[in-house]
Amino acid sequence: MQIAGLIMVMILFTGGFLLAQAIFYHHTGRTFWRAMVPAGLRYTILPKDSVQLDSFAVMEEYAALMFFGSFMMLPLIALSVMGFLALF
């Protein structure tokens, strides 16, 4: 059961993360990875990155990641109650 639970969590996390990225991209026109990496690494990956992040844009990206995490808690608690995971 634990292996099935871990597989379900991986699928749930991957699908939810891609959905969150798609929704954030639809609303802002950028994905929310830029605030998570240092600026030196960001410009190494994309040297001609045209996105300028001010403090509000950084907070938007962190808030999107936190909202994704908060929406993941209910399915994780449900999987734990059903016996697929041993979180608590």
N, CA, C and O atoms as a GROMACS GRO file, in nm:
protein
  352
    1MET      N    1   0.082  -0.120   0.000
    1MET     CA    2   0.000   0.000   0.000
    1MET      C    3   0.086   0.126   0.000
    1MET      O    4   0.050   0.227  -0.060
    2GLN      N    5   0.198   0.119   0.067
    2GLN     CA    6   0.285   0.237   0.073
    2GLN      C    7   0.340   0.272  -0.065
    2GLN      O    8   0.349   0.390  -0.101
    3ILE      N    9   0.376   0.171  -0.142
    3ILE     CA   10   0.429   0.196  -0.277
    3ILE      C   11   0.321   0.255  -0.366
    3ILE      O   12   0.347   0.347  -0.444
    4ALA      N   13   0.199   0.201  -0.356
    4ALA     CA   14   0.088   0.257  -0.433
    4ALA      C   15   0.061   0.401  -0.392
    4ALA      O   16   0.032   0.486  -0.476
    5GLY      N   17   0.070   0.429  -0.262
    5GLY     CA   18   0.050   0.565  -0.214
    5GLY      C   19   0.157   0.660  -0.265
    5GLY      O   20   0.127   0.773  -0.304
    6LEU      N   21   0.282   0.614  -0.266
    6LEU     CA   22   0.389   0.699  -0.317
    6LEU      C   23   0.375   0.726  -0.466
    6LEU      O   24   0.402   0.837  -0.514
    7ILE      N   25   0.331   0.625  -0.540
    7ILE     CA   26   0.307   0.644  -0.684
    7ILE      C   27   0.194   0.744  -0.706
    7ILE      O   28   0.203   0.831  -0.793
    8MET      N   29   0.087   0.732  -0.626
    8MET     CA   30  -0.024   0.827  -0.639
    8MET      C   31   0.020   0.969  -0.602
    8MET      O   32  -0.024   1.065  -0.666
    9VAL      N   33   0.104   0.983  -0.500
    9VAL     CA   34   0.152   1.115  -0.462
    9VAL      C   35   0.238   1.175  -0.573
    9VAL      O   36   0.228   1.294  -0.602
   10MET      N   37   0.324   1.094  -0.635
   10MET     CA   38   0.407   1.145  -0.744
   10MET      C   39   0.322   1.190  -0.862
   10MET      O   40   0.347   1.296  -0.920
   11ILE      N   41   0.221   1.111  -0.896
   11ILE     CA   42   0.132   1.149  -1.006
   11ILE      C   43   0.053   1.274  -0.970
   11ILE      O   44   0.038   1.365  -1.052
   12LEU      N   45   0.003   1.279  -0.846
   12LEU     CA   46  -0.074   1.394  -0.801
   12LEU      C   47   0.012   1.520  -0.798
   12LEU      O   48  -0.033   1.626  -0.841
   13PHE      N   49   0.134   1.509  -0.747
   13PHE     CA   50   0.222   1.625  -0.740
   13PHE      C   51   0.260   1.673  -0.879
   13PHE      O   52   0.257   1.793  -0.907
   14THR      N   53   0.297   1.581  -0.968
   14THR     CA   54   0.338   1.620  -1.103
   14THR      C   55   0.222   1.683  -1.179
   14THR      O   56   0.239   1.789  -1.241
   15GLY      N   57   0.107   1.621  -1.176
   15GLY     CA   58  -0.009   1.675  -1.245
   15GLY      C   59  -0.054   1.808  -1.188
   15GLY      O   60  -0.087   1.901  -1.262
   16GLY      N   61  -0.055   1.819  -1.056
   16GLY     CA   62  -0.094   1.944  -0.992
   16GLY      C   63   0.004   2.056  -1.020
   16GLY      O   64  -0.035   2.170  -1.042
   17PHE      N   65   0.134   2.022  -1.020
   17PHE     CA   66   0.236   2.124  -1.048
   17PHE      C   67   0.224   2.173  -1.192
   17PHE      O   68   0.235   2.293  -1.217
   18LEU      N   69   0.203   2.082  -1.286
   18LEU     CA   70   0.187   2.124  -1.425
   18LEU      C   71   0.061   2.207  -1.444
   18LEU      O   72   0.061   2.304  -1.519
   19LEU      N   73  -0.046   2.169  -1.376
   19LEU     CA   74  -0.170   2.247  -1.384
   19LEU      C   75  -0.152   2.385  -1.322
   19LEU      O   76  -0.199   2.484  -1.377
   20ALA      N   77  -0.083   2.392  -1.209
   20ALA     CA   78  -0.057   2.522  -1.146
   20ALA      C   79   0.030   2.610  -1.236
   20ALA      O   80   0.006   2.730  -1.248
   21GLN      N   81   0.131   2.550  -1.300
   21GLN     CA   82   0.215   2.626  -1.392
   21GLN      C   83   0.132   2.677  -1.510
   21GLN      O   84   0.147   2.792  -1.552
   22ALA      N   85   0.044   2.593  -1.564
   22ALA     CA   86  -0.038   2.633  -1.678
   22ALA      C   87  -0.133   2.746  -1.642
   22ALA      O   88  -0.151   2.841  -1.720
   23ILE      N   89  -0.195   2.738  -1.525
   23ILE     CA   90  -0.286   2.844  -1.481
   23ILE      C   91  -0.210   2.974  -1.458
   23ILE      O   92  -0.255   3.081  -1.498
   24PHE      N   93  -0.094   2.964  -1.393
   24PHE     CA   94  -0.014   3.085  -1.368
   24PHE      C   95   0.035   3.145  -1.499
   24PHE      O   96   0.037   3.268  -1.514
   25TYR      N   97   0.074   3.061  -1.594
   25TYR     CA   98   0.118   3.110  -1.725
   25TYR      C   99   0.003   3.178  -1.799
   25TYR      O  100   0.023   3.279  -1.867
   26HIS      N  101  -0.116   3.122  -1.787
   26HIS     CA  102  -0.233   3.181  -1.853
   26HIS      C  103  -0.263   3.320  -1.798
   26HIS      O  104  -0.303   3.409  -1.872
   27HIS      N  105  -0.244   3.338  -1.667
   27HIS     CA  106  -0.277   3.467  -1.605
   27HIS      C  107  -0.166   3.571  -1.620
   27HIS      O  108  -0.196   3.690  -1.637
   28THR      N  109  -0.040   3.529  -1.613
   28THR     CA  110   0.068   3.627  -1.610
   28THR      C  111   0.158   3.626  -1.732
   28THR      O  112   0.228   3.723  -1.759
   29GLY      N  113   0.157   3.517  -1.808
   29GLY     CA  114   0.244   3.507  -1.924
   29GLY      C  115   0.384   3.458  -1.891
   29GLY      O  116   0.472   3.462  -1.976
   30ARG      N  117   0.405   3.410  -1.769
   30ARG     CA  118   0.534   3.353  -1.730
   30ARG      C  119   0.510   3.238  -1.633
   30ARG      O  120   0.404   3.231  -1.570
   31THR      N  121   0.606   3.151  -1.621
   31THR     CA  122   0.595   3.042  -1.524
   31THR      C  123   0.663   3.084  -1.394
   31THR      O  124   0.739   3.180  -1.392
   32PHE      N  125   0.636   3.011  -1.285
   32PHE     CA  126   0.684   3.059  -1.156
   32PHE      C  127   0.811   2.991  -1.106
   32PHE      O  128   0.822   2.960  -0.988
   33TRP      N  129   0.904   2.969  -1.195
   33TRP     CA  130   1.033   2.915  -1.152
   33TRP      C  131   1.137   3.023  -1.134
   33TRP      O  132   1.238   3.000  -1.067
   34ARG      N  133   1.115   3.141  -1.190
   34ARG     CA  134   1.219   3.245  -1.191
   34ARG      C  135   1.251   3.299  -1.052
   34ARG      O  136   1.366   3.333  -1.024
   35ALA      N  137   1.151   3.307  -0.965
   35ALA     CA  138   1.178   3.359  -0.831
   35ALA      C  139   1.246   3.256  -0.742
   35ALA      O  140   1.302   3.292  -0.639
   36MET      N  141   1.242   3.130  -0.782
   36MET     CA  142   1.297   3.023  -0.697
   36MET      C  143   1.447   3.002  -0.718
   36MET      O  144   1.514   2.945  -0.631
   37VAL      N  145   1.500   3.046  -0.829
   37VAL     CA  146   1.643   3.024  -0.857
   37VAL      C  147   1.717   3.157  -0.845
   37VAL      O  148   1.659   3.263  -0.868
   38PRO      N  149   1.845   3.152  -0.811
   38PRO     CA  150   1.924   3.277  -0.806
   38PRO      C  151   1.934   3.341  -0.945
   38PRO      O  152   1.924   3.274  -1.048
   39ALA      N  153   1.952   3.472  -0.946
   39ALA     CA  154   1.955   3.546  -1.072
   39ALA      C  155   2.070   3.501  -1.162
   39ALA      O  156   2.054   3.498  -1.285
   40GLY      N  157   2.184   3.465  -1.105
   40GLY     CA  158   2.297   3.418  -1.186
   40GLY      C  159   2.263   3.290  -1.260
   40GLY      O  160   2.296   3.276  -1.378
   41LEU      N  161   2.197   3.197  -1.194
   41LEU     CA  162   2.155   3.072  -1.259
   41LEU      C  163   2.046   3.098  -1.361
   41LEU      O  164   2.043   3.036  -1.468
   42ARG      N  165   1.957   3.189  -1.328
   42ARG     CA  166   1.847   3.222  -1.420
   42ARG      C  167   1.901   3.277  -1.552
   42ARG      O  168   1.854   3.239  -1.659
   43TYR      N  169   2.000   3.367  -1.545
   43TYR     CA  170   2.055   3.424  -1.668
   43TYR      C  171   2.153   3.329  -1.736
   43TYR      O  172   2.186   3.348  -1.853
   44THR      N  173   2.201   3.228  -1.665
   44THR     CA  174   2.281   3.124  -1.730
   44THR      C  175   2.192   3.034  -1.814
   44THR      O  176   2.228   2.996  -1.925
   45ILE      N  177   2.074   3.001  -1.759
   45ILE     CA  178   1.980   2.915  -1.832
   45ILE      C  179   1.921   2.990  -1.951
   45ILE      O  180   1.917   2.938  -2.062
   46LEU      N  181   1.874   3.112  -1.927
   46LEU     CA  182   1.815   3.195  -2.032
   46LEU      C  183   1.890   3.328  -2.040
   46LEU      O  184   1.852   3.422  -1.970
   47PRO      N  185   1.995   3.338  -2.122
   47PRO     CA  186   2.074   3.462  -2.126
   47PRO      C  187   1.994   3.584  -2.173
   47PRO      O  188   2.023   3.696  -2.130
   48LYS      N  189   1.897   3.564  -2.258
   48LYS     CA  190   1.819   3.677  -2.310
   48LYS      C  191   1.678   3.678  -2.251
   48LYS      O  192   1.581   3.702  -2.322
   49ASP      N  193   1.669   3.652  -2.120
   49ASP     CA  194   1.539   3.650  -2.053
   49ASP      C  195   1.483   3.791  -2.045
   49ASP      O  196   1.545   3.880  -1.987
   50SER      N  197   1.366   3.811  -2.103
   50SER     CA  198   1.308   3.945  -2.110
   50SER      C  199   1.220   3.976  -1.990
   50SER      O  200   1.172   4.089  -1.977
   51VAL      N  201   1.197   3.879  -1.903
   51VAL     CA  202   1.110   3.901  -1.788
   51VAL      C  203   1.186   3.978  -1.680
   51VAL      O  204   1.291   3.934  -1.634
   52GLN      N  205   1.133   4.092  -1.642
   52GLN     CA  206   1.190   4.172  -1.533
   52GLN      C  207   1.107   4.148  -1.408
   52GLN      O  208   0.987   4.176  -1.407
   53LEU      N  209   1.170   4.095  -1.304
   53LEU     CA  210   1.098   4.066  -1.181
   53LEU      C  211   1.117   4.179  -1.081
   53LEU      O  212   1.228   4.204  -1.035
   54ASP      N  213   1.007   4.247  -1.048
   54ASP     CA  214   1.012   4.339  -0.935
   54ASP      C  215   0.969   4.262  -0.810
   54ASP      O  216   0.941   4.143  -0.818
   55SER      N  217   0.964   4.327  -0.698
   55SER     CA  218   0.933   4.255  -0.574
   55SER      C  219   0.791   4.199  -0.576
   55SER      O  220   0.766   4.093  -0.519
   56PHE      N  221   0.697   4.267  -0.641
   56PHE     CA  222   0.561   4.217  -0.650
   56PHE      C  223   0.553   4.090  -0.734
   56PHE      O  224   0.480   3.998  -0.700
   57ALA      N  225   0.628   4.085  -0.844
   57ALA     CA  226   0.628   3.966  -0.929
   57ALA      C  227   0.690   3.847  -0.856
   57ALA      O  228   0.644   3.734  -0.872
   58VAL      N  229   0.793   3.872  -0.777
   58VAL     CA  230   0.853   3.763  -0.698
   58VAL      C  231   0.752   3.711  -0.597
   58VAL      O  232   0.740   3.590  -0.577
   59MET      N  233   0.680   3.801  -0.532
   59MET     CA  234   0.579   3.758  -0.436
   59MET      C  235   0.464   3.684  -0.503
   59MET      O  236   0.408   3.591  -0.445
   60GLU      N  237   0.429   3.723  -0.626
   60GLU     CA  238   0.327   3.649  -0.701
   60GLU      C  239   0.371   3.504  -0.722
   60GLU      O  240   0.291   3.412  -0.705
   61GLU      N  241   0.496   3.485  -0.759
   61GLU     CA  242   0.544   3.351  -0.788
   61GLU      C  243   0.552   3.266  -0.661
   61GLU      O  244   0.515   3.149  -0.663
   62TYR      N  245   0.599   3.326  -0.552
   62TYR     CA  246   0.601   3.252  -0.426
   62TYR      C  247   0.460   3.221  -0.377
   62TYR      O  248   0.436   3.112  -0.324
   63ALA      N  249   0.367   3.314  -0.395
   63ALA     CA  250   0.228   3.290  -0.354
   63ALA      C  251   0.166   3.178  -0.437
   63ALA      O  252   0.091   3.096  -0.383
   64ALA      N  253   0.196   3.173  -0.566
   64ALA     CA  254   0.143   3.065  -0.649
   64ALA      C  255   0.194   2.930  -0.601
   64ALA      O  256   0.119   2.832  -0.598
   65LEU      N  257   0.321   2.923  -0.566
   65LEU     CA  258   0.377   2.798  -0.515
   65LEU      C  259   0.316   2.761  -0.380
   65LEU      O  260   0.291   2.643  -0.354
   66MET      N  261   0.292   2.859  -0.295
   66MET     CA  262   0.230   2.831  -0.165
   66MET      C  263   0.085   2.787  -0.181
   66MET      O  264   0.039   2.701  -0.107
   67PHE      N  265   0.012   2.846  -0.275
   67PHE     CA  266  -0.125   2.803  -0.300
   67PHE      C  267  -0.128   2.660  -0.352
   67PHE      O  268  -0.214   2.582  -0.313
   68PHE      N  269  -0.034   2.626  -0.438
   68PHE     CA  270  -0.025   2.488  -0.486
   68PHE      C  271  -0.002   2.393  -0.369
   68PHE      O  272  -0.066   2.288  -0.360
   69GLY      N  273   0.088   2.430  -0.280
   69GLY     CA  274   0.114   2.346  -0.163
   69GLY      C  275  -0.006   2.332  -0.072
   69GLY      O  276  -0.031   2.225  -0.018
   70SER      N  277  -0.081   2.441  -0.055
   70SER     CA  278  -0.199   2.433   0.031
   70SER      C  279  -0.308   2.347  -0.032
   70SER      O  280  -0.380   2.278   0.039
   71PHE      N  281  -0.322   2.351  -0.164
   71PHE     CA  282  -0.422   2.266  -0.229
   71PHE      C  283  -0.378   2.119  -0.231
   71PHE      O  284  -0.462   2.031  -0.249
   72MET      N  285  -0.250   2.093  -0.214
   72MET     CA  286  -0.202   1.954  -0.210
   72MET      C  287  -0.225   1.890  -0.074
   72MET      O  288  -0.223   1.767  -0.063
   73MET      N  289  -0.247   1.969   0.030
   73MET     CA  290  -0.259   1.913   0.165
   73MET      C  291  -0.382   1.824   0.180
   73MET      O  292  -0.373   1.717   0.242
   74LEU      N  293  -0.496   1.864   0.127
   74LEU     CA  294  -0.617   1.782   0.143
   74LEU      C  295  -0.604   1.645   0.079
   74LEU      O  296  -0.638   1.546   0.143
   75PRO      N  297  -0.555   1.633  -0.046
   75PRO     CA  298  -0.537   1.498  -0.100
   75PRO      C  299  -0.434   1.416  -0.023
   75PRO      O  300  -0.450   1.294  -0.010
   76LEU      N  301  -0.330   1.480   0.030
   76LEU     CA  302  -0.232   1.406   0.108
   76LEU      C  303  -0.292   1.355   0.239
   76LEU      O  304  -0.264   1.243   0.281
   77ILE      N  305  -0.374   1.438   0.303
   77ILE     CA  306  -0.441   1.394   0.426
   77ILE      C  307  -0.538   1.281   0.395
   77ILE      O  308  -0.548   1.185   0.472
   78ALA      N  309  -0.611   1.293   0.283
   78ALA     CA  310  -0.705   1.187   0.246
   78ALA      C  311  -0.632   1.056   0.217
   78ALA      O  312  -0.678   0.949   0.259
   79LEU      N  313  -0.519   1.062   0.148
   79LEU     CA  314  -0.442   0.940   0.123
   79LEU      C  315  -0.387   0.882   0.252
   79LEU      O  316  -0.376   0.760   0.265
   80SER      N  317  -0.353   0.966   0.346
   80SER     CA  318  -0.304   0.918   0.474
   80SER      C  319  -0.415   0.850   0.554
   80SER      O  320  -0.393   0.747   0.617
   81VAL      N  321  -0.536   0.908   0.551
   81VAL     CA  322  -0.649   0.850   0.624
   81VAL      C  323  -0.690   0.716   0.562
   81VAL      O  324  -0.727   0.623   0.633
   82MET      N  325  -0.682   0.706   0.430
   82MET     CA  326  -0.720   0.581   0.363
   82MET      C  327  -0.616   0.471   0.382
   82MET      O  328  -0.642   0.354   0.354
   83GLY      N  329  -0.499   0.507   0.430
   83GLY     CA  330  -0.396   0.405   0.455
   83GLY      C  331  -0.290   0.392   0.348
   83GLY      O  332  -0.206   0.303   0.355
   84PHE      N  333  -0.294   0.478   0.249
   84PHE     CA  334  -0.195   0.469   0.143
   84PHE      C  335  -0.062   0.531   0.184
   84PHE      O  336   0.043   0.494   0.132
   85LEU      N  337  -0.066   0.626   0.277
   85LEU     CA  338   0.056   0.691   0.324
   85LEU      C  339   0.058   0.688   0.476
   85LEU      O  340  -0.046   0.675   0.540
   86ALA      N  341   0.175   0.701   0.532
   86ALA     CA  342   0.189   0.711   0.678
   86ALA      C  343   0.250   0.846   0.709
   86ALA      O  344   0.367   0.855   0.748
   87LEU      N  345   0.171   0.953   0.692
   87LEU     CA  346   0.223   1.087   0.715
   87LEU      C  347   0.214   1.127   0.861
   87LEU      O  348   0.305   1.194   0.912
   88PHE      N  349   0.108   1.088   0.929
   88PHE     CA  350   0.084   1.138   1.065
   88PHE      C  351   0.090   1.026   1.165
   88PHE      O  352   0.072   1.048   1.285
   0.00000   0.00000   0.00000
